[in-house]
């Protein structure tokens, strides 16, 4: 893993605390969505399919901070929609950094040149830029030409200013092992981002494009071939080795969606940010009132092809921390 030492130590300490307290379910990362509006209309995303009145709303700073405090997760991923469209996003980030939460602001980077002056570099903060392939593939994924070049320019500028920059790449059934290799090589060697996340596309219910999501068998084959030849060890992937094993089909895990809860303008989403089976008024209500055992592959038909990191990376992290051998392996990687 390429996770910074400060973050690794905090997460290890946090997990040890949860174990000592005997907690069965607890948050590892909060997915915070302070708005649903976006400046792009990506075919694989359904967030902007929300009603027009909801797309106009912005979560107040106090509400966002209260959710983070209530949840208690050491890491916060701010998503949307496009968070940079929120007029007080810099205040939300600054307050979370002041609380020493590890904050990842997920963005398509189109607005970053206009907004970057509002932020300050910090070991607790990173921009997470969505890059779903090289120029042609990325622009096709976001349904707009020129976005790849704009994102790359924004990443280079942010790096020059001293910000940590990570990326998140979603892969579809139109990808091949070669396209996976090409984009990860580019991000790792040419753009030199700090860390890279990757995820097989999940058939998000409201996404306009329902034809190009990966199945489990396709996912295993894609990543087994892409990771071959020792390439996976060379890339700065922000994933545990066990999660990467999971993508290759070497191990299997149950879903632990409770570990990455999603909080939005609608409340605490049940059971995860990819599925919406109602909303809870508090994180405690989410934990206590959700039938977690009814979700996951083999339990809910909607979960059949899901291998998203929101459900399975936490399982891999917990498995890593419970094994000395796997913990040492993670440190070596």
C-alpha positions in Angstrom: 0.0 0.0 0.0 1.1 3.6 -0.6 -0.9 5.0 2.3 1.1 7.7 4.1 2.6 6.5 7.5 0.6 9.1 9.5 -2.7 7.8 8.0 -1.6 4.1 8.4 -0.8 4.6 12.1 -4.1 6.4 12.8 -6.2 3.7 11.1 -4.3 0.9 12.9 -4.8 2.7 16.3 -8.5 3.3 15.5 -9.1 -0.3 14.6 -7.3 -1.5 17.7 -9.6 0.8 19.8 -12.7 -0.6 18.2 -11.5 -4.2 18.9 -10.7 -3.4 22.5 -14.2 -1.9 23.0 -15.7 -5.0 21.5 -17.6 -3.2 18.7 -18.9 -5.4 16.0 -19.8 -2.7 13.5 -18.1 0.8 13.2 -17.3 3.3 10.5 -13.9 3.3 8.8 -14.7 6.1 6.2 -17.7 8.4 5.8 -19.0 9.0 2.3 -20.2 12.6 2.7 -22.4 14.0 -0.1 -23.2 17.7 0.6 -24.9 18.1 -2.8 -26.1 16.0 -5.8 -25.6 18.6 -8.5 -22.8 18.2 -11.0 -21.3 20.0 -13.9 -21.0 16.8 -15.9 -23.5 14.1 -17.0 -21.6 10.9 -16.8 -23.3 7.9 -18.3 -22.3 5.6 -15.4 -23.6 7.9 -12.6 -27.1 8.4 -11.5 -26.7 11.1 -8.9 -27.9 13.9 -11.2 -31.1 12.0 -11.8 -32.4 13.4 -8.6 -35.4 15.8 -8.7 -34.6 19.4 -9.7 -35.5 20.8 -6.3 -33.0 18.4 -4.6 -30.3 19.3 -7.1 -30.5 22.9 -6.1 -29.9 22.2 -2.4 -26.6 22.5 -0.6 -25.9 20.9 2.8 -25.1 23.5 5.5 -21.6 23.4 6.9 -22.9 22.7 10.4 -25.0 19.7 9.2 -22.0 18.2 7.4 -19.7 18.6 10.4 -22.4 17.1 12.8 -22.6 14.0 10.6 -18.9 13.5 10.7 -18.8 14.0 14.5 -21.7 11.6 15.0 -20.2 8.9 12.8 -16.7 9.2 14.2 -14.9 7.7 11.2 -11.2 8.8 10.9 -11.5 9.3 7.2 -14.0 11.3 5.1 -14.6 11.1 1.4 -16.5 14.2 0.1 -18.4 13.2 -3.0 -21.5 14.3 -4.8 -22.3 15.5 -7.4 -19.4 17.8 -7.8 -18.3 19.0 -4.4 -16.5 22.1 -5.8 -19.9 23.4 -6.8 -20.7 23.8 -3.1 -20.2 27.4 -2.1 -18.7 26.5 1.3 -16.8 23.4 0.4 -13.5 25.0 1.5 -15.0 25.7 4.9 -16.1 22.1 5.3 -12.7 20.8 4.3 -10.8 23.3 6.6 -13.0 22.3 9.6 -12.5 18.6 9.0 -8.7 19.1 8.6 -8.7 21.1 11.9 -10.3 18.1 13.5 -7.5 15.9 12.0 -9.8 13.9 9.8 -8.2 12.5 6.7 -10.2 14.2 3.9 -10.5 13.2 0.3 -12.3 15.6 -1.9 -13.6 13.7 -5.0 -13.8 15.9 -8.1 -13.8 15.8 -11.9 -11.3 18.7 -11.6 -13.0 20.9 -14.2 -13.6 23.6 -11.6 -10.3 23.1 -9.7 -8.4 25.9 -11.4 -11.0 28.4 -10.2 -11.3 27.0 -6.7 -7.8 25.8 -5.7 -6.9 29.1 -4.1 -9.5 28.4 -1.4 -7.6 25.3 -0.1 -4.3 24.8 1.6 -2.0 21.7 1.4 -2.1 19.5 4.4 -1.1 15.9 5.3 -4.8 15.4 6.2 -6.1 16.5 2.8 -6.1 15.2 -0.8 -7.9 16.0 -4.0 -9.2 12.7 -5.5 -9.6 13.2 -9.2 -11.8 10.9 -11.3 -9.9 9.7 -14.3 -11.6 6.8 -16.1 -9.0 6.1 -18.8 -6.8 7.9 -21.2 -8.1 10.8 -23.2 -10.6 9.1 -25.5 -11.9 6.6 -22.9 -12.2 9.2 -20.2 -14.0 11.8 -22.3 -16.4 9.1 -23.5 -17.1 8.1 -19.9 -17.9 11.7 -18.8 -19.8 12.4 -22.1 -17.8 15.5 -22.9 -14.7 16.2 -24.9 -11.7 18.0 -23.4 -12.3 16.9 -19.8 -9.3 14.6 -19.7 -6.9 17.3 -20.7 -8.5 19.7 -18.2 -8.2 17.1 -15.4 -4.6 16.4 -16.2 -3.7 20.1 -16.2 -5.5 20.6 -12.9 -3.6 17.6 -11.3 -0.3 19.0 -12.5 -1.1 22.4 -11.0 -2.3 21.0 -7.7 0.9 18.9 -7.4 3.0 21.9 -8.2 1.3 23.8 -5.4 2.1 21.1 -2.9 -1.2 19.3 -2.6 -1.6 15.5 -2.3 -3.5 14.2 -5.3 -5.0 10.8 -5.6 -7.1 9.4 -8.4 -10.1 7.1 -8.7 -10.7 5.1 -11.8 -13.8 3.0 -12.7 -13.5 0.2 -15.2 -16.3 -1.1 -17.4 -16.8 -4.2 -19.5 -15.5 -2.1 -22.5 -12.0 -2.1 -20.8 -9.3 -4.7 -21.5 -6.2 -5.6 -19.5 -4.3 -3.3 -21.8 -6.5 -0.3 -21.1 -6.1 -0.9 -17.4 -2.4 -1.1 -17.7 -2.2 2.0 -19.9 -4.1 4.3 -17.6 -2.4 3.1 -14.4 1.0 3.4 -16.0 0.2 6.9 -17.1 -1.1 7.9 -13.6 1.8 6.3 -11.8 4.7 7.1 -14.1 3.8 10.2 -16.1 1.3 12.1 -14.0 2.9 10.8 -10.8 -0.1 11.0 -8.6 0.3 10.1 -4.9 -2.1 7.2 -4.9 -4.5 5.4 -7.2 -7.8 3.8 -6.4 -9.7 1.5 -8.8 -13.1 0.0 -8.9 -15.1 -2.3 -11.2 -18.2 -0.5 -12.3 -21.4 -1.4 -10.4 -24.8 -1.3 -12.1 -26.0 1.8 -10.3 -29.8 1.8 -10.4 -30.3 5.3 -11.9 -27.3 5.3 -14.2 -28.3 6.1 -17.8 -25.9 3.5 -19.2 -26.9 0.0 -17.9 -25.1 -2.0 -20.6 -21.4 -1.7 -19.7 -21.1 -2.9 -16.1 -18.8 -5.7 -15.1 -19.8 -9.1 -13.8 -17.8 -10.9 -11.1 -16.2 -13.3 -13.6 -15.3 -10.5 -16.0 -13.8 -8.5 -13.1 -11.6 -11.4 -12.0 -10.4 -12.0 -15.5 -9.7 -8.3 -16.2 -7.7 -7.7 -13.1 -5.9 -11.0 -13.1 -4.5 -10.3 -16.5 -3.8 -6.6 -15.8 -2.0 -7.3 -12.5 0.2 -10.0 -14.1 3.9 -9.8 -14.5 4.4 -8.1 -11.2 2.8 -4.8 -12.4 0.5 -4.5 -9.4 3.5 -4.2 -7.0 4.9 -1.4 -9.1 1.8 0.8 -9.1 1.1 3.1 -6.1 -2.4 1.6 -5.5 -4.3 2.8 -2.5 -5.7 -0.6 -1.6 -4.9 -3.4 0.7 -3.2 -6.4 -0.9 -6.2 -8.5 0.1 -8.6 -6.3 -1.7 -6.5 -6.6 -4.9 -6.5 -10.4 -4.3 -10.3 -10.1 -4.1 -10.4 -8.3 -7.5 -8.3 -11.1 -9.0 -10.6 -13.8 -7.5 -7.9 -15.2 -5.3 -10.0 -14.7 -2.1 -13.6 -13.9 -1.5 -15.1 -11.6 1.2 -18.5 -10.7 2.6 -19.7 -7.1 2.2 -19.2 -4.8 5.1 -21.2 -1.8 3.8 -21.7 -0.5 7.4 -18.0 0.4 7.5 -18.3 3.1 4.7 -21.7 4.7 5.5 -23.1 7.3 3.1 -24.6 10.6 4.4 -26.3 13.0 2.0 -29.1 15.6 1.9 -31.5 12.8 2.3 -29.9 11.3 5.5 -28.0 8.1 6.2 -28.5 6.0 3.1 -29.4 2.3 3.6 -27.4 0.1 3.0 -24.7 2.0 1.0 -24.2 4.8 -1.4 -24.8 2.5 -4.4 -28.2 1.3 -3.2 -31.1 3.3 -1.6 -33.4 1.2 0.5 -34.5 4.2 2.6 -32.7 6.6 4.9 -32.0 6.7 8.6 -32.0 9.9 10.8 -28.8 9.0 12.6 -25.8 6.7 12.1 -26.9 4.7 15.2 -30.3 4.2 13.7 -28.6 3.1 10.4 -26.6 0.5 12.3 -29.4 -0.8 14.5 -32.3 -0.8 12.0 -30.6 -2.2 8.9 -30.7 -5.9 8.3 -27.1 -6.1 7.2 -27.2 -9.9 6.8 -29.7 -9.6 3.9 -27.2 -7.8 1.7 -24.2 -9.0 -0.3 -23.7 -11.6 -3.1 -25.9 -14.6 -2.7 -28.3 -12.7 -0.4 -29.6 -9.8 -2.5 -29.9 -10.1 -6.3 -28.8 -6.4 -6.7 -25.5 -7.3 -5.1 -24.7 -10.2 -7.5 -22.1 -8.3 -9.5 -20.9 -5.8 -7.0 -17.2 -5.7 -6.1 -17.0 -2.1 -5.2 -14.4 -1.0 -2.7 -17.1 0.7 -0.5 -18.3 -2.8 0.5 -15.3 -5.0 0.2 -12.2 -2.9 1.0 -13.2 -2.5 4.6 -13.6 -6.3 4.9 -10.1 -6.7 3.4 -8.7 -4.1 5.9 -10.2 -5.9 8.8 -8.9 -9.2 7.6 -5.4 -7.7 7.2 -5.4 -6.2 10.7 -6.5 -9.6 12.3 -3.6 -11.4 10.7 0.1 -10.7 11.5 1.1 -12.3 8.2 -1.2 -10.1 6.2 -0.3 -7.0 8.2 3.4 -7.6 7.4 2.5 -8.2 3.8 0.6 -4.9 3.6 3.6 -3.0 5.1 5.9 -4.5 2.5 3.6 -3.4 -0.3 
